[in-house]
Amino acid sequence: MSPLLSWALVFALGCLAFAMMLALARMIVGPRAEDRVLAFDCLYQNTMLVILALGLVYRSSSYFEAALLIALFGFVGSTAMSKFLLRGEIIE
Amino acid sequence: MNTWAPAWVDALTALLVVVGALAALIGSFGVLRLRSFFQRVHAPTLGTTLGTWGFTLATAVQVSFERGQLYLHALLIAVFIALTVPVTTLFLMRAAVFRARLRGEEIPVPGADEPPRD
């Protein structure tokens, strides 16, 4: 791996960690439940990007499957929470 | 896997990774910065979708050149995110409008100020 790519990955991981902190701050501050669900959405997507970046750092293909699983379960969780806010029932 | 990848492949991967990380950072910054919920809900969708495309394209390019064969599995994540993020956002918007009307705030009905069509 060239030094350019390794430094780019370090920079990207720093940016993503900062982005996760921003989303976490909105999750703590957020005045209402919708804001917290939105911040959670942002947080899990940033986590997925961190895992993809780690897969590039360690040159392993098993990180890709972990990222796919996080995307899948995060979508299910966010949709269930939004549905609960909308109706008070998840499965009607 | 200590196979050799040409320098321009590393440069392209680095560019895609940096662009994706900056897009995700800008989207998360919008979540914290914008004032009302109906402004905030638009920031992370664009940011994280672009960020996911950057990272998955970088993974596809790098792994394809390391293994010497086309590797497009990573793009599955980008397609999945592009399909599911609008669904989650629409659900959240509907929930927010519903709860705002329950609290008694005036949310305008779309198309209320247009003349009726025949």
Backbone of each chain as ProteinMPNN parsed JSONL, in Angstrom:
{"seq_chain_A": "MSPLLSWALVFALGCLAFAMMLALARMIVGPRAEDRVLAFDCLYQNTMLVILALGLVYRSSSYFEAALLIALFGFVGSTAMSKFLLRGEIIE", "coords_chain_A": {"N_chain_A": [[0.85, -1.194, 0.0], [0.579, 2.172, -0.904], [2.097, 5.15, 0.554], [0.442, 7.392, 0.157], [-2.173, 6.313, -0.05], [-2.448, 5.098, 2.465], [-2.313, 7.32, 4.187], [-4.557, 8.691, 3.245], [-6.55, 6.939, 4.067], [-6.273, 7.112, 6.844], [-6.988, 9.798, 7.212], [-9.651, 9.653, 6.304], [-10.783, 7.933, 8.213], [-10.545, 9.527, 10.481], [-12.244, 11.692, 9.769], [-14.683, 10.289, 9.644], [-14.975, 9.426, 12.279], [-15.296, 11.887, 13.542], [-17.696, 12.681, 12.322], [-19.412, 10.738, 13.362], [-19.377, 11.54, 16.014], [-20.673, 14.017, 15.802], [-23.242, 13.201, 14.977], [-23.944, 11.735, 17.224], [-24.042, 13.764, 19.116], [-26.306, 15.166, 18.223], [-28.139, 13.18, 18.721], [-28.168, 13.112, 21.486], [-28.902, 15.766, 22.136], [-31.198, 16.261, 20.644], [-34.431, 17.605, 20.347], [-36.835, 16.189, 20.075], [-38.386, 12.925, 19.517], [-38.235, 12.22, 16.811], [-35.952, 13.515, 15.91], [-34.007, 12.099, 17.241], [-34.234, 9.553, 16.136], [-33.485, 10.144, 13.521], [-30.816, 10.948, 13.947], [-29.784, 8.552, 14.861], [-30.0, 7.025, 12.547], [-28.132, 8.348, 10.895], [-25.872, 7.785, 12.406], [-25.548, 4.955, 12.334], [-25.081, 4.6, 9.643], [-22.66, 5.946, 9.308], [-21.069, 4.3, 10.881], [-21.1, 1.969, 9.345], [-19.623, 2.88, 7.143], [-17.151, 3.275, 8.382], [-16.461, 0.618, 8.907], [-16.192, -0.362, 6.317], [-13.965, 1.153, 5.536], [-12.066, 0.109, 7.299], [-11.902, -2.451, 6.262], [-10.548, -1.874, 3.911], [-8.145, -1.04, 5.02], [-7.088, -3.303, 6.387], [-7.107, -5.163, 4.386], [-8.988, -7.248, 4.084], [-11.699, -9.404, 3.273], [-13.831, -10.0, 4.841], [-14.863, -7.929, 6.235], [-16.616, -6.631, 4.583], [-18.985, -8.12, 4.623], [-19.816, -7.725, 7.239], [-20.379, -4.984, 7.114], [-22.508, -4.996, 5.317], [-24.416, -6.386, 6.824], [-24.777, -4.567, 8.942], [-25.918, -2.418, 7.557], [-28.32, -3.603, 6.727], [-29.673, -4.346, 9.181], [-29.754, -1.908, 10.449], [-31.452, -0.453, 8.764], [-33.841, -1.903, 9.136], [-34.274, -1.413, 11.879], [-34.537, 1.428, 11.986], [-36.788, 1.829, 10.353], [-38.717, 0.435, 11.831], [-38.806, 1.992, 14.171], [-39.687, 4.462, 13.149], [-42.189, 3.743, 12.195], [-43.398, 3.087, 14.575], [-43.5, 5.614, 15.782], [-45.306, 6.765, 14.083], [-47.732, 5.344, 14.3], [-47.962, 4.068, 16.781], [-48.128, 1.415, 16.781], [-46.276, -1.34, 15.609], [-46.631, -3.569, 13.959], [-49.538, -3.815, 12.339]], "CA_chain_A": [[0.0, 0.0, 0.0], [1.397, 3.386, -0.999], [1.863, 6.074, 1.672], [-0.709, 8.254, -0.153], [-3.427, 5.634, 0.29], [-2.558, 4.884, 3.914], [-2.678, 8.594, 4.806], [-5.948, 8.994, 2.891], [-7.422, 6.131, 4.924], [-6.226, 7.7, 8.192], [-7.808, 11.012, 7.16], [-11.055, 9.27, 6.18], [-11.251, 7.405, 9.495], [-10.716, 10.674, 11.366], [-13.472, 12.391, 9.357], [-15.858, 9.498, 9.998], [-15.129, 9.464, 13.739], [-15.867, 13.2, 13.866], [-19.087, 12.658, 11.883], [-20.165, 9.95, 14.337], [-19.558, 12.359, 17.215], [-21.712, 15.018, 15.521], [-24.544, 12.529, 15.008], [-24.225, 11.367, 18.617], [-24.447, 14.989, 19.813], [-27.704, 15.428, 17.887], [-28.965, 12.168, 19.38], [-28.317, 13.493, 22.889], [-29.56, 17.066, 22.252], [-32.418, 16.287, 19.868], [-35.557, 17.941, 21.213], [-37.952, 15.249, 19.99], [-38.015, 11.556, 19.178], [-37.878, 12.123, 15.387], [-34.562, 13.929, 15.769], [-33.125, 11.039, 17.731], [-34.233, 8.478, 15.137], [-32.679, 10.633, 12.396], [-29.418, 10.894, 14.34], [-29.398, 7.134, 14.895], [-29.831, 6.653, 11.144], [-26.84, 8.892, 10.468], [-24.811, 7.127, 13.17], [-25.248, 3.6, 11.868], [-24.474, 4.664, 8.309], [-21.248, 6.28, 9.48], [-20.412, 3.094, 11.385], [-20.918, 1.089, 8.193], [-18.512, 3.405, 6.345], [-15.921, 2.988, 9.125], [-16.108, -0.787, 8.736], [-15.668, -0.494, 4.947], [-12.607, 1.7, 5.523], [-11.187, -0.855, 7.968], [-11.672, -3.518, 5.306], [-9.48, -1.436, 3.004], [-6.88, -0.958, 5.759], [-6.564, -4.633, 6.718], [-7.142, -5.992, 3.173], [-9.749, -8.459, 4.367], [-13.002, -9.327, 2.62], [-14.923, -10.328, 5.755], [-15.456, -6.684, 6.719], [-17.721, -6.266, 3.692], [-20.22, -8.769, 5.078], [-20.245, -7.026, 8.453], [-20.98, -3.717, 6.709], [-23.814, -5.29, 4.724], [-25.34, -6.724, 7.912], [-25.117, -3.341, 9.675], [-26.859, -1.66, 6.733], [-29.618, -4.295, 6.734], [-30.354, -4.27, 10.469], [-30.037, -0.509, 10.727], [-32.663, -0.084, 8.03], [-35.004, -2.499, 9.807], [-34.504, -0.72, 13.131], [-35.043, 2.789, 11.754], [-38.148, 1.736, 9.843], [-39.606, 0.047, 12.928], [-38.999, 3.129, 15.079], [-40.53, 5.463, 12.484], [-43.545, 3.205, 12.163], [-43.936, 3.203, 15.926], [-43.845, 7.014, 16.005], [-46.436, 7.134, 13.236], [-48.981, 4.675, 14.64], [-48.02, 3.45, 18.09], [-48.097, -0.037, 16.579], [-45.303, -1.635, 14.554], [-47.312, -4.457, 13.024], [-50.968, -3.615, 12.58]], "C_chain_A": [[0.888, 1.248, 0.0], [1.121, 4.303, 0.195], [0.687, 7.012, 1.431], [-2.009, 7.608, 0.298], [-3.552, 5.438, 1.793], [-2.901, 6.189, 4.639], [-4.103, 8.993, 4.476], [-6.907, 8.2, 3.774], [-7.424, 6.662, 6.352], [-7.099, 8.947, 8.252], [-9.292, 10.676, 7.114], [-11.595, 8.734, 7.502], [-11.428, 8.532, 10.509], [-11.999, 11.436, 11.07], [-14.704, 11.618, 9.816], [-16.066, 9.471, 11.512], [-15.748, 10.788, 14.173], [-17.345, 13.258, 13.485], [-19.948, 11.852, 12.859], [-20.382, 10.738, 15.618], [-20.637, 13.42, 17.002], [-23.101, 14.388, 15.588], [-24.927, 12.153, 16.435], [-24.653, 12.595, 19.424], [-25.899, 15.325, 19.499], [-28.603, 14.41, 18.575], [-29.177, 12.522, 20.85], [-29.155, 14.762, 23.01], [-30.998, 16.999, 21.772], [-33.686, 16.529, 20.666], [-36.667, 16.889, 21.198], [-37.461, 13.889, 19.505], [-37.61, 11.432, 17.714], [-36.42, 12.491, 15.17], [-33.614, 12.82, 16.207], [-33.085, 9.872, 16.747], [-33.383, 8.878, 13.936], [-31.191, 10.555, 12.719], [-28.921, 9.459, 14.419], [-29.148, 6.606, 13.491], [-28.453, 7.08, 10.63], [-25.694, 8.126, 11.136], [-24.515, 5.733, 12.625], [-24.679, 3.618, 10.459], [-23.001, 5.043, 8.389], [-20.459, 5.077, 10.003], [-20.133, 2.112, 10.253], [-19.745, 1.555, 7.331], [-17.174, 3.173, 7.043], [-15.492, 1.539, 8.9], [-15.601, -1.044, 7.319], [-14.235, 0.03, 4.858], [-11.63, 0.748, 6.208], [-10.915, -2.061, 7.08], [-10.615, -3.15, 4.284], [-8.133, -1.408, 3.726], [-6.276, -2.347, 5.941], [-6.601, -5.605, 5.55], [-7.836, -7.328, 3.418], [-11.141, -8.309, 3.767], [-14.145, -9.64, 3.578], [-15.565, -9.068, 6.337], [-16.654, -6.276, 5.874], [-19.037, -6.877, 4.177], [-20.741, -8.128, 6.351], [-20.925, -5.71, 8.101], [-22.365, -3.938, 6.12], [-24.838, -5.616, 5.802], [-25.738, -5.485, 8.692], [-26.113, -2.516, 8.876], [-28.253, -2.262, 6.809], [-30.35, -4.082, 8.052], [-30.622, -2.824, 10.867], [-31.278, -0.033, 10.014], [-33.91, -0.639, 8.714], [-35.323, -1.751, 11.096], [-35.088, 0.667, 12.934], [-36.481, 2.754, 11.263], [-39.121, 1.358, 10.951], [-39.854, 1.211, 13.873], [-39.878, 4.204, 14.446], [-41.98, 5.015, 12.464], [-44.19, 3.309, 13.536], [-44.324, 4.642, 16.239], [-45.101, 7.39, 15.238], [-47.74, 6.573, 13.78], [-49.082, 4.254, 16.099], [-48.075, 1.94, 18.022], [-47.089, -0.304, 15.468], [-45.928, -2.529, 13.498], [-48.797, -4.345, 13.312], [-51.746, -4.835, 12.111]], "O_chain_A": [[1.82, 1.364, 0.795], [0.041, 4.247, 0.784], [0.001, 7.395, 2.378], [-2.843, 8.246, 0.94], [-4.64, 5.593, 2.347], [-3.683, 6.182, 5.589], [-4.796, 9.567, 5.315], [-7.949, 8.712, 4.183], [-8.467, 6.664, 7.006], [-7.853, 9.143, 9.205], [-10.101, 11.315, 7.785], [-12.727, 9.037, 7.88], [-12.36, 8.498, 11.313], [-12.75, 11.788, 11.98], [-15.661, 12.209, 10.316], [-17.205, 9.492, 11.98], [-16.609, 10.824, 15.051], [-18.157, 13.812, 14.225], [-21.08, 12.236, 13.152], [-21.435, 10.63, 16.246], [-21.426, 13.697, 17.906], [-24.023, 14.955, 16.174], [-26.095, 12.24, 16.812], [-25.51, 12.5, 20.303], [-26.65, 15.724, 20.389], [-29.718, 14.745, 18.974], [-30.246, 12.261, 21.402], [-30.023, 14.846, 23.879], [-31.901, 17.578, 22.376], [-34.001, 15.753, 21.569], [-37.365, 16.714, 22.196], [-36.299, 13.719, 19.137], [-36.735, 10.629, 17.389], [-35.727, 11.875, 14.36], [-32.551, 12.627, 15.616], [-32.032, 9.268, 16.541], [-32.645, 8.055, 13.393], [-30.391, 10.147, 11.876], [-27.77, 9.178, 14.084], [-28.211, 5.84, 13.262], [-27.719, 6.299, 10.024], [-24.673, 7.852, 10.507], [-23.35, 5.367, 12.47], [-23.88, 2.751, 10.105], [-22.183, 4.524, 7.629], [-19.312, 4.866, 9.608], [-19.067, 1.498, 10.203], [-18.964, 0.737, 6.844], [-16.17, 2.906, 6.383], [-14.306, 1.259, 8.724], [-14.688, -1.847, 7.124], [-13.391, -0.568, 4.19], [-10.495, 0.593, 5.757], [-9.827, -2.635, 7.129], [-9.862, -4.013, 3.833], [-7.1, -1.712, 3.13], [-5.09, -2.549, 5.679], [-6.177, -6.752, 5.691], [-7.349, -8.386, 3.021], [-11.7, -7.212, 3.754], [-15.31, -9.561, 3.188], [-16.674, -9.122, 6.869], [-17.593, -5.655, 6.372], [-20.079, -6.222, 4.144], [-21.951, -7.996, 6.537], [-21.931, -5.35, 8.712], [-23.289, -3.168, 6.385], [-25.989, -5.187, 5.721], [-26.9, -5.344, 9.074], [-27.056, -1.967, 9.447], [-29.245, -1.544, 6.938], [-31.515, -3.684, 8.055], [-31.607, -2.541, 11.549], [-32.077, 0.71, 10.584], [-34.912, 0.062, 8.856], [-36.488, -1.48, 11.387], [-36.028, 1.051, 13.63], [-37.307, 3.555, 11.702], [-40.228, 1.893, 11.012], [-40.979, 1.408, 14.332], [-40.719, 4.794, 15.123], [-42.89, 5.813, 12.688], [-45.385, 3.585, 13.65], [-45.346, 4.884, 16.88], [-45.876, 8.235, 15.686], [-48.764, 7.254, 13.732], [-50.191, 4.096, 16.611], [-48.069, 1.258, 19.047], [-47.051, 0.433, 14.483], [-45.783, -2.29, 12.3], [-49.265, -4.728, 14.384], [-52.971, -4.867, 12.224]]}, "seq_chain_B": "MNTWAPAWVDALTALLVVVGALAALIGSFGVLRLRSFFQRVHAPTLGTTLGTWGFTLATAVQVSFERGQLYLHALLIAVFIALTVPVTTLFLMRAAVFRARLRGEEIPVPGADEPPRD", "coords_chain_B": {"N_chain_B": [[-2.209, -11.131, 1.315], [-0.081, -9.785, -0.665], [-0.008, -8.544, -3.155], [0.896, -6.553, -6.011], [-0.24, -3.327, -6.693], [-0.807, -0.915, -9.244], [0.387, 2.545, -9.238], [-1.48, 4.475, -9.942], [-3.872, 3.297, -9.362], [-3.884, 3.175, -6.568], [-3.925, 5.928, -6.121], [-6.41, 6.645, -7.225], [-8.124, 5.173, -5.546], [-7.54, 6.427, -3.1], [-8.514, 9.007, -3.641], [-11.287, 8.508, -3.996], [-11.95, 7.533, -1.447], [-11.401, 9.735, 0.205], [-13.203, 11.646, -0.799], [-15.658, 10.345, -0.255], [-15.556, 10.192, 2.579], [-15.535, 12.917, 3.253], [-18.046, 13.687, 2.264], [-19.774, 12.203, 3.944], [-19.105, 13.411, 6.352], [-19.979, 16.062, 5.938], [-22.738, 15.627, 5.663], [-23.364, 14.666, 8.274], [-22.662, 16.902, 9.719], [-24.622, 18.663, 8.863], [-26.84, 17.508, 10.103], [-26.424, 18.222, 12.747], [-26.33, 21.004, 12.589], [-28.439, 22.374, 11.192], [-31.633, 24.098, 11.632], [-34.548, 23.496, 11.954], [-36.522, 20.444, 12.193], [-37.483, 19.63, 9.723], [-35.698, 20.689, 7.957], [-33.379, 19.396, 8.765], [-33.78, 16.718, 8.119], [-33.054, 16.27, 5.536], [-30.318, 16.402, 5.296], [-28.544, 14.095, 6.123], [-29.269, 12.073, 4.335], [-28.443, 12.67, 1.667], [-25.685, 13.066, 2.18], [-24.736, 10.59, 3.353], [-25.426, 8.752, 1.391], [-23.847, 9.502, -0.844], [-21.35, 9.201, 0.386], [-21.339, 6.426, 0.882], [-21.318, 5.463, -1.76], [-18.786, 6.407, -2.563], [-16.99, 4.967, -0.844], [-17.634, 2.274, -1.437], [-17.074, 2.106, -4.181], [-14.33, 2.619, -4.071], [-13.469, 0.329, -2.644], [-14.194, -1.644, -4.515], [-12.542, -1.012, -6.754], [-9.924, -1.236, -5.662], [-9.777, -3.934, -4.669], [-10.343, -5.359, -6.975], [-8.068, -4.829, -8.546], [-6.123, -5.924, -6.924], [-6.68, -8.653, -6.865], [-6.814, -9.292, -9.504], [-9.131, -9.849, -10.849], [-12.554, -9.075, -11.68], [-14.316, -7.516, -9.091], [-17.202, -6.963, -7.691], [-18.782, -7.05, -5.447], [-18.967, -5.234, -3.369], [-20.44, -3.126, -4.304], [-22.993, -3.888, -3.91], [-23.756, -3.024, -1.357], [-23.944, -0.266, -1.761], [-26.051, -0.081, -3.601], [-28.097, -1.152, -2.034], [-28.244, 0.725, 0.071], [-28.959, 3.0, -1.406], [-31.501, 2.232, -2.116], [-32.863, 1.925, 0.339], [-32.572, 4.164, 2.025], [-34.248, 6.385, 1.105], [-36.764, 5.282, 1.754], [-36.747, 5.03, 4.587], [-36.447, 7.75, 5.183], [-38.826, 8.84, 4.171], [-40.732, 7.585, 5.837], [-39.955, 8.705, 8.294], [-40.462, 11.437, 7.817], [-43.249, 11.408, 7.459], [-44.023, 10.556, 10.028], [-43.066, 12.709, 11.53], [-44.605, 14.868, 10.556], [-47.153, 13.987, 11.307], [-46.923, 13.896, 14.126], [-46.379, 16.568, 14.644], [-48.775, 17.767, 13.886], [-50.421, 16.61, 15.769], [-49.487, 17.939, 18.018], [-50.551, 20.372, 17.495], [-49.385, 22.176, 15.752], [-49.207, 24.228, 12.785], [-49.119, 22.665, 9.886], [-48.721, 23.067, 6.532], [-50.927, 21.814, 4.014], [-49.88, 19.964, 1.184], [-50.104, 21.528, -1.984], [-52.185, 23.228, -1.378], [-52.41, 25.892, -2.009], [-52.778, 25.967, -4.697], [-54.696, 26.432, -7.7], [-57.761, 24.591, -8.163], [-57.776, 21.681, -10.246], [-59.475, 20.85, -13.281]], "CA_chain_B": [[-2.26, -10.669, -0.081], [0.872, -8.709, -0.914], [0.12, -8.314, -4.59], [1.289, -5.184, -6.321], [-1.211, -2.551, -7.458], [-0.132, 0.254, -9.809], [0.283, 3.756, -8.422], [-2.695, 5.25, -10.234], [-4.998, 2.641, -8.668], [-3.854, 3.678, -5.194], [-4.343, 7.338, -6.125], [-7.867, 6.684, -7.445], [-8.761, 4.702, -4.314], [-7.406, 7.475, -2.088], [-9.437, 10.096, -3.983], [-12.664, 8.093, -3.715], [-12.122, 7.405, 0.001], [-11.439, 11.069, 0.807], [-14.476, 12.27, -1.196], [-16.731, 9.711, 0.502], [-15.493, 10.577, 3.99], [-15.949, 14.314, 3.379], [-19.499, 13.746, 2.059], [-20.415, 11.729, 5.169], [-18.892, 14.423, 7.396], [-20.855, 17.206, 5.666], [-24.096, 15.222, 6.008], [-23.52, 14.627, 9.728], [-22.611, 18.279, 10.197], [-25.942, 19.231, 8.625], [-27.766, 17.01, 11.134], [-26.25, 18.985, 13.983], [-26.317, 22.446, 12.425], [-29.668, 22.995, 10.687], [-32.46, 24.492, 12.769], [-35.788, 22.754, 12.187], [-36.414, 19.026, 11.825], [-37.77, 19.428, 8.298], [-34.451, 20.945, 7.238], [-32.373, 18.407, 9.16], [-34.02, 15.373, 7.609], [-32.485, 16.122, 4.199], [-28.852, 16.427, 5.275], [-27.786, 12.848, 6.128], [-29.59, 11.181, 3.216], [-27.518, 12.959, 0.567], [-24.311, 12.856, 2.593], [-24.317, 9.201, 3.535], [-25.524, 8.016, 0.124], [-22.632, 9.791, -1.608], [-20.241, 8.584, 1.085], [-21.363, 4.987, 0.635], [-20.853, 5.226, -3.135], [-17.34, 6.588, -2.614], [-16.261, 3.876, -0.194], [-17.82, 0.987, -2.121], [-16.308, 2.146, -5.434], [-12.922, 2.468, -3.717], [-13.24, -1.083, -2.345], [-14.278, -2.428, -5.748], [-11.352, -0.755, -7.569], [-8.724, -1.759, -5.016], [-9.778, -5.391, -4.582], [-10.263, -5.891, -8.339], [-6.69, -4.805, -9.029], [-5.274, -6.819, -6.133], [-6.937, -10.063, -7.187], [-6.722, -9.531, -10.932], [-10.427, -10.18, -11.44], [-13.562, -8.075, -11.328], [-14.92, -7.766, -7.784], [-18.23, -5.93, -7.571], [-19.689, -7.349, -4.337], [-19.12, -4.083, -2.49], [-21.464, -2.233, -4.838], [-24.285, -4.333, -3.361], [-24.095, -2.157, -0.228], [-24.354, 1.046, -2.268], [-27.391, -0.224, -4.169], [-29.024, -1.355, -0.922], [-28.42, 2.012, 0.765], [-29.706, 3.891, -2.292], [-32.905, 1.826, -2.118], [-33.53, 1.935, 1.639], [-32.538, 5.472, 2.692], [-35.482, 7.144, 0.865], [-37.899, 4.682, 2.463], [-36.656, 5.454, 5.982], [-36.675, 9.189, 5.27], [-40.255, 9.101, 3.984], [-41.419, 7.194, 7.075], [-39.656, 9.697, 9.33], [-41.175, 12.675, 7.507], [-44.672, 11.209, 7.766], [-44.164, 10.527, 11.476], [-42.855, 14.049, 12.072], [-45.782, 15.677, 10.238], [-48.258, 13.494, 12.131], [-46.736, 14.316, 15.519], [-46.498, 18.028, 14.721], [-50.204, 18.098, 13.845], [-50.968, 16.24, 17.077], [-49.149, 19.002, 18.965], [-51.295, 21.571, 17.166], [-48.673, 23.096, 14.86], [-49.826, 24.358, 11.47], [-48.336, 22.135, 8.779], [-49.557, 23.271, 5.343], [-51.208, 20.659, 3.164], [-49.285, 20.208, -0.125], [-51.032, 21.86, -3.049], [-53.354, 23.946, -0.874], [-52.515, 27.213, -2.617], [-52.914, 25.864, -6.149], [-56.092, 26.387, -8.147], [-58.207, 23.201, -8.416], [-57.756, 21.275, -11.652], [-60.723, 20.244, -13.751]], "C_chain_B": [[-1.292, -9.503, -0.262], [1.07, -8.502, -2.403], [0.303, -6.832, -4.852], [0.189, -4.514, -7.123], [-0.511, -1.315, -8.0], [-0.453, 1.523, -9.039], [-1.018, 4.5, -8.69], [-3.915, 4.608, -9.587], [-5.059, 3.107, -7.214], [-4.334, 5.121, -5.13], [-5.855, 7.457, -6.298], [-8.614, 6.239, -6.19], [-8.703, 5.774, -3.225], [-8.376, 8.621, -2.356], [-10.877, 9.723, -3.622], [-12.922, 8.036, -2.208], [-12.251, 8.784, 0.647], [-12.757, 11.77, 0.46], [-15.642, 11.673, -0.4], [-16.741, 10.121, 1.962], [-15.939, 12.018, 4.176], [-17.454, 14.455, 3.188], [-20.232, 13.3, 3.32], [-20.273, 12.752, 6.288], [-19.816, 15.618, 7.189], [-22.307, 16.859, 6.006], [-24.333, 15.2, 7.508], [-23.479, 16.025, 10.328], [-23.955, 18.97, 9.998], [-26.963, 18.76, 9.647], [-27.646, 17.836, 12.403], [-26.55, 20.457, 13.79], [-27.684, 23.05, 12.078], [-30.707, 23.131, 11.803], [-33.683, 23.605, 12.975], [-35.63, 21.311, 11.713], [-36.597, 18.833, 10.335], [-36.626, 19.901, 7.417], [-33.438, 19.837, 7.517], [-32.537, 17.085, 8.446], [-33.381, 15.176, 6.234], [-30.971, 15.966, 4.213], [-28.216, 15.03, 5.225], [-28.093, 11.938, 4.943], [-28.607, 11.401, 2.073], [-26.082, 12.629, 0.97], [-23.922, 11.396, 2.668], [-24.469, 8.387, 2.257], [-24.278, 8.233, -0.72], [-21.409, 9.154, -0.948], [-20.172, 7.08, 0.858], [-20.891, 4.657, -0.773], [-19.344, 5.372, -3.222], [-16.595, 5.4, -2.036], [-16.425, 2.559, -0.944], [-17.095, 0.97, -3.467], [-14.818, 1.992, -5.154], [-12.59, 1.01, -3.423], [-13.242, -1.925, -3.609], [-13.022, -2.25, -6.592], [-10.132, -1.44, -6.972], [-8.685, -3.292, -5.053], [-9.708, -6.007, -5.976], [-8.823, -5.904, -8.827], [-5.786, -5.688, -8.203], [-5.452, -8.266, -6.562], [-6.831, -10.354, -8.664], [-8.019, -9.988, -11.568], [-11.457, -9.179, -10.932], [-14.262, -8.461, -10.03], [-15.926, -6.652, -7.523], [-19.169, -6.166, -6.394], [-19.97, -6.114, -3.496], [-20.221, -3.144, -2.986], [-22.859, -2.634, -4.389], [-24.72, -3.431, -2.211], [-24.604, -0.821, -0.726], [-25.757, 0.982, -2.857], [-28.422, -0.365, -3.059], [-29.297, -0.041, -0.192], [-29.237, 2.965, -0.1], [-31.179, 3.514, -2.335], [-33.582, 2.074, -0.775], [-33.551, 3.302, 2.31], [-33.773, 6.316, 2.363], [-36.688, 6.592, 1.603], [-37.909, 5.127, 3.923], [-36.969, 6.936, 6.131], [-38.15, 9.529, 5.108], [-41.046, 8.734, 5.238], [-41.21, 8.233, 8.164], [-40.404, 10.998, 9.082], [-42.661, 12.538, 7.848], [-44.895, 11.228, 9.276], [-44.018, 11.924, 12.069], [-44.047, 14.95, 11.794], [-46.956, 15.282, 11.121], [-48.136, 13.991, 13.567], [-46.822, 15.822, 15.669], [-47.96, 18.445, 14.685], [-50.884, 17.698, 15.149], [-50.681, 17.317, 18.11], [-49.851, 20.308, 18.641], [-50.537, 22.572, 16.316], [-49.339, 23.091, 13.492], [-48.863, 23.85, 10.407], [-49.182, 22.295, 7.525], [-49.733, 21.985, 4.541], [-50.579, 20.92, 1.792], [-50.344, 20.483, -1.188], [-52.236, 22.657, -2.587], [-53.539, 25.29, -1.561], [-52.579, 27.161, -4.135], [-54.391, 25.905, -6.524], [-56.507, 24.947, -8.441], [-58.226, 22.894, -9.904], [-59.105, 20.679, -12.02], [-60.45, 18.842, -14.281]], "O_chain_B": [[-1.661, -8.351, -0.03], [2.196, -8.305, -2.861], [-0.071, -5.979, -4.047], [-0.27, -5.062, -8.125], [0.302, -0.715, -7.296], [-1.427, 1.583, -8.289], [-1.598, 5.09, -7.778], [-4.892, 5.296, -9.294], [-6.134, 3.398, -6.689], [-5.057, 5.503, -4.21], [-6.507, 8.252, -5.621], [-9.614, 6.848, -5.81], [-9.683, 6.005, -2.517], [-8.991, 9.149, -1.429], [-11.598, 10.518, -3.02], [-13.988, 8.442, -1.743], [-13.092, 8.992, 1.521], [-13.362, 12.414, 1.318], [-16.511, 12.404, 0.074], [-17.803, 10.373, 2.53], [-16.641, 12.329, 5.138], [-18.086, 15.258, 3.875], [-21.203, 13.937, 3.729], [-21.195, 12.948, 7.079], [-20.379, 16.137, 8.153], [-23.028, 17.684, 6.567], [-25.374, 15.658, 7.978], [-24.162, 16.312, 11.311], [-24.388, 19.76, 10.839], [-27.858, 19.517, 10.024], [-28.646, 18.12, 13.061], [-26.986, 21.115, 14.735], [-28.05, 24.103, 12.599], [-30.68, 22.391, 12.786], [-33.848, 23.021, 14.047], [-34.728, 20.994, 10.937], [-35.95, 17.975, 9.735], [-36.58, 19.551, 6.237], [-32.726, 19.395, 6.616], [-31.552, 16.394, 8.188], [-33.184, 14.039, 5.806], [-30.394, 15.456, 3.252], [-27.397, 14.793, 4.337], [-27.259, 11.11, 4.578], [-28.01, 10.452, 1.566], [-25.347, 11.995, 0.212], [-22.898, 10.995, 2.114], [-23.726, 7.428, 2.05], [-23.709, 7.28, -1.253], [-20.533, 8.63, -1.636], [-19.092, 6.522, 0.666], [-20.154, 3.691, -0.972], [-18.68, 4.565, -3.873], [-15.671, 4.88, -2.661], [-15.463, 1.803, -1.076], [-16.555, -0.064, -3.861], [-14.113, 1.317, -5.903], [-11.568, 0.498, -3.881], [-12.404, -2.812, -3.772], [-12.482, -3.233, -7.099], [-9.394, -2.136, -7.669], [-7.669, -3.877, -5.428], [-9.089, -7.056, -6.157], [-8.39, -6.872, -9.452], [-4.773, -6.168, -8.712], [-4.483, -9.022, -6.617], [-6.764, -11.516, -9.063], [-8.018, -10.464, -12.703], [-11.266, -8.526, -9.906], [-14.742, -9.585, -9.881], [-15.548, -5.533, -7.176], [-20.239, -5.56, -6.33], [-21.071, -5.954, -2.969], [-20.859, -2.452, -2.192], [-23.798, -1.842, -4.469], [-25.9, -3.104, -2.087], [-25.577, -0.287, -0.193], [-26.565, 1.885, -2.639], [-29.497, 0.23, -3.127], [-30.445, 0.27, 0.125], [-30.113, 3.665, 0.409], [-32.027, 4.377, -2.565], [-34.768, 2.403, -0.746], [-34.46, 3.581, 3.093], [-34.32, 6.931, 3.279], [-37.55, 7.358, 2.035], [-38.942, 5.55, 4.441], [-37.658, 7.345, 7.066], [-38.673, 10.394, 5.811], [-41.929, 9.483, 5.656], [-42.147, 8.605, 8.871], [-40.926, 11.603, 10.019], [-43.255, 13.435, 8.447], [-45.847, 11.845, 9.755], [-44.745, 12.292, 12.993], [-44.47, 15.71, 12.666], [-47.673, 16.145, 11.627], [-49.113, 14.45, 14.159], [-47.284, 16.316, 16.698], [-48.35, 19.381, 15.382], [-51.82, 18.366, 15.59], [-51.512, 17.589, 18.976], [-49.766, 21.261, 19.416], [-50.985, 23.708, 16.163], [-49.95, 22.103, 13.083], [-47.897, 24.532, 10.066], [-50.265, 21.715, 7.448], [-48.81, 21.18, 4.411], [-50.734, 22.025, 1.272], [-51.346, 19.774, -1.285], [-53.22, 22.76, -3.32], [-54.66, 25.782, -1.692], [-52.449, 28.191, -4.796], [-55.242, 25.461, -5.753], [-55.691, 24.159, -8.92], [-58.632, 23.722, -10.72], [-59.787, 20.082, -11.187], [-61.373, 18.159, -14.725]]}, "name": "protein", "num_of_chains": 2, "seq": "MSPLLSWALVFALGCLAFAMMLALARMIVGPRAEDRVLAFDCLYQNTMLVILALGLVYRSSSYFEAALLIALFGFVGSTAMSKFLLRGEIIEMNTWAPAWVDALTALLVVVGALAALIGSFGVLRLRSFFQRVHAPTLGTTLGTWGFTLATAVQVSFERGQLYLHALLIAVFIALTVPVTTLFLMRAAVFRARLRGEEIPVPGADEPPRD"}
